[in-house]
Amino acid sequence: MPMNKEERKEYYRLRYIAKREEHLRKQNEYNQLNRDKINQRNTAYRESNEGKKKCRISMWKYYGIIHDDYDALYERYLNTNECEECGIEMCFGKSNDARCVDHDHDTGQVRNILCRKCNSLRK
């Protein structure tokens, strides 16, 4: 017996849901069996230059930093060795002389690359 348009629509909707559930089940099984392999791959990516760049730019966007060219901003961030405020030599990390992208919190526009100490003092 042929199906009408609504029956056919419901049939395909239910079939889609069933196939999606099966796909997700298989994906979860794979992830469970290969957890160590997946973690190693993700860690290696995060430690790569491309992964570090993507993570840093995503963080800037999350914090509301607006820029026309994030790639150029990232290059400026990497290549600025001295604080543009006090002139001390900056490093990467969490110390007071670590690099920070200073931005206006109202507009999101980038102002300078500063050390953490100068960035926290600036409003």
C-alpha beads as a LAMMPS data file, in Angstrom:
LAMMPS data file: protein, C-alpha beads

123 atoms
122 bonds

1 atom types
1 bond types

-500.0 500.0 xlo xhi
-500.0 500.0 ylo yhi
-500.0 500.0 zlo zhi

Masses

1 110.0

Atoms # bond

1 1 1 0.000 0.000 0.000
2 1 1 1.542 3.366 -1.008
3 1 1 2.217 5.954 1.684
4 1 1 0.824 9.448 1.558
5 1 1 3.105 12.472 1.894
6 1 1 2.766 12.782 5.710
7 1 1 3.379 9.062 6.314
8 1 1 6.446 9.135 4.083
9 1 1 7.731 12.214 5.915
10 1 1 7.290 10.514 9.300
11 1 1 8.919 7.306 8.025
12 1 1 12.046 9.176 6.856
13 1 1 12.171 11.227 10.068
14 1 1 12.140 8.070 12.204
15 1 1 14.700 6.390 9.949
16 1 1 16.972 9.438 10.242
17 1 1 16.711 9.375 14.050
18 1 1 17.502 5.652 14.180
19 1 1 20.532 5.999 11.888
20 1 1 21.805 8.987 13.889
21 1 1 21.489 7.070 17.169
22 1 1 23.377 4.134 15.649
23 1 1 26.116 6.442 14.373
24 1 1 26.491 8.099 17.792
25 1 1 26.606 4.708 19.511
26 1 1 29.407 3.533 17.185
27 1 1 31.262 6.812 17.625
28 1 1 31.082 6.503 21.420
29 1 1 32.344 2.913 21.243
30 1 1 35.287 4.013 19.077
31 1 1 36.080 6.885 21.451
32 1 1 36.036 4.552 24.463
33 1 1 38.298 1.988 22.795
34 1 1 40.740 4.606 21.460
35 1 1 40.735 7.123 24.310
36 1 1 44.544 7.118 24.775
37 1 1 45.204 7.454 21.046
38 1 1 42.737 10.351 20.764
39 1 1 44.213 12.112 23.816
40 1 1 47.745 11.795 22.416
41 1 1 46.632 13.188 19.052
42 1 1 44.829 16.123 20.704
43 1 1 47.775 16.874 22.985
44 1 1 50.197 16.805 20.054
45 1 1 47.972 19.235 18.136
46 1 1 47.654 21.630 21.087
47 1 1 51.450 21.668 21.428
48 1 1 52.001 22.325 17.707
49 1 1 52.450 25.870 16.416
50 1 1 49.135 25.699 14.559
51 1 1 47.322 24.444 17.671
52 1 1 48.852 27.118 19.914
53 1 1 47.885 29.820 17.434
54 1 1 44.303 28.603 17.092
55 1 1 43.912 28.309 20.860
56 1 1 45.333 31.802 21.488
57 1 1 43.125 33.449 18.839
58 1 1 40.056 31.620 20.162
59 1 1 40.860 32.883 23.652
60 1 1 41.165 36.466 22.388
61 1 1 37.783 36.210 20.685
62 1 1 36.256 34.740 23.865
63 1 1 37.546 37.703 25.874
64 1 1 36.080 40.173 23.367
65 1 1 39.206 41.271 21.533
66 1 1 38.216 42.586 18.108
67 1 1 40.763 42.805 15.307
68 1 1 40.639 42.933 11.501
69 1 1 43.461 40.414 11.018
70 1 1 43.979 37.938 13.864
71 1 1 46.908 36.327 12.031
72 1 1 48.755 39.654 11.934
73 1 1 47.901 40.275 15.592
74 1 1 49.269 36.838 16.494
75 1 1 52.518 37.573 14.628
76 1 1 52.782 40.924 16.438
77 1 1 52.128 39.144 19.748
78 1 1 54.892 36.601 19.074
79 1 1 57.430 39.118 17.784
80 1 1 57.020 41.800 20.462
81 1 1 59.804 41.101 22.938
82 1 1 59.627 44.251 25.062
83 1 1 56.628 45.706 26.860
84 1 1 55.326 48.696 24.919
85 1 1 54.658 50.494 28.234
86 1 1 57.656 49.903 30.530
87 1 1 60.179 48.305 28.141
88 1 1 61.015 45.158 30.142
89 1 1 61.787 41.970 28.272
90 1 1 58.661 39.782 28.152
91 1 1 58.294 36.019 28.220
92 1 1 55.495 33.496 27.731
93 1 1 53.706 32.080 30.737
94 1 1 51.967 33.340 33.850
95 1 1 54.590 35.584 35.472
96 1 1 54.393 39.382 35.784
97 1 1 56.583 39.777 32.694
98 1 1 54.396 37.551 30.496
99 1 1 52.968 38.902 27.227
100 1 1 49.395 40.224 27.192
101 1 1 47.275 41.778 24.479
102 1 1 45.928 44.996 25.961
103 1 1 42.499 46.012 24.673
104 1 1 39.751 48.495 25.415
105 1 1 37.044 46.602 27.289
106 1 1 34.305 48.866 25.947
107 1 1 35.174 48.651 22.243
108 1 1 37.274 45.455 22.141
109 1 1 39.937 47.192 20.064
110 1 1 43.589 46.214 20.619
111 1 1 45.835 48.927 22.051
112 1 1 49.225 47.376 22.837
113 1 1 51.221 44.274 23.651
114 1 1 52.131 44.702 27.315
115 1 1 53.621 42.743 30.181
116 1 1 51.079 41.311 32.623
117 1 1 51.975 43.906 35.280
118 1 1 51.384 46.918 32.997
119 1 1 48.247 45.325 31.570
120 1 1 46.726 44.861 35.014
121 1 1 47.549 48.485 35.972
122 1 1 46.025 49.965 32.803
123 1 1 42.297 50.663 32.681

Bonds

1 1 1 2
2 1 2 3
3 1 3 4
4 1 4 5
5 1 5 6
6 1 6 7
7 1 7 8
8 1 8 9
9 1 9 10
10 1 10 11
11 1 11 12
12 1 12 13
13 1 13 14
14 1 14 15
15 1 15 16
16 1 16 17
17 1 17 18
18 1 18 19
19 1 19 20
20 1 20 21
21 1 21 22
22 1 22 23
23 1 23 24
24 1 24 25
25 1 25 26
26 1 26 27
27 1 27 28
28 1 28 29
29 1 29 30
30 1 30 31
31 1 31 32
32 1 32 33
33 1 33 34
34 1 34 35
35 1 35 36
36 1 36 37
37 1 37 38
38 1 38 39
39 1 39 40
40 1 40 41
41 1 41 42
42 1 42 43
43 1 43 44
44 1 44 45
45 1 45 46
46 1 46 47
47 1 47 48
48 1 48 49
49 1 49 50
50 1 50 51
51 1 51 52
52 1 52 53
53 1 53 54
54 1 54 55
55 1 55 56
56 1 56 57
57 1 57 58
58 1 58 59
59 1 59 60
60 1 60 61
61 1 61 62
62 1 62 63
63 1 63 64
64 1 64 65
65 1 65 66
66 1 66 67
67 1 67 68
68 1 68 69
69 1 69 70
70 1 70 71
71 1 71 72
72 1 72 73
73 1 73 74
74 1 74 75
75 1 75 76
76 1 76 77
77 1 77 78
78 1 78 79
79 1 79 80
80 1 80 81
81 1 81 82
82 1 82 83
83 1 83 84
84 1 84 85
85 1 85 86
86 1 86 87
87 1 87 88
88 1 88 89
89 1 89 90
90 1 90 91
91 1 91 92
92 1 92 93
93 1 93 94
94 1 94 95
95 1 95 96
96 1 96 97
97 1 97 98
98 1 98 99
99 1 99 100
100 1 100 101
101 1 101 102
102 1 102 103
103 1 103 104
104 1 104 105
105 1 105 106
106 1 106 107
107 1 107 108
108 1 108 109
109 1 109 110
110 1 110 111
111 1 111 112
112 1 112 113
113 1 113 114
114 1 114 115
115 1 115 116
116 1 116 117
117 1 117 118
118 1 118 119
119 1 119 120
120 1 120 121
121 1 121 122
122 1 122 123
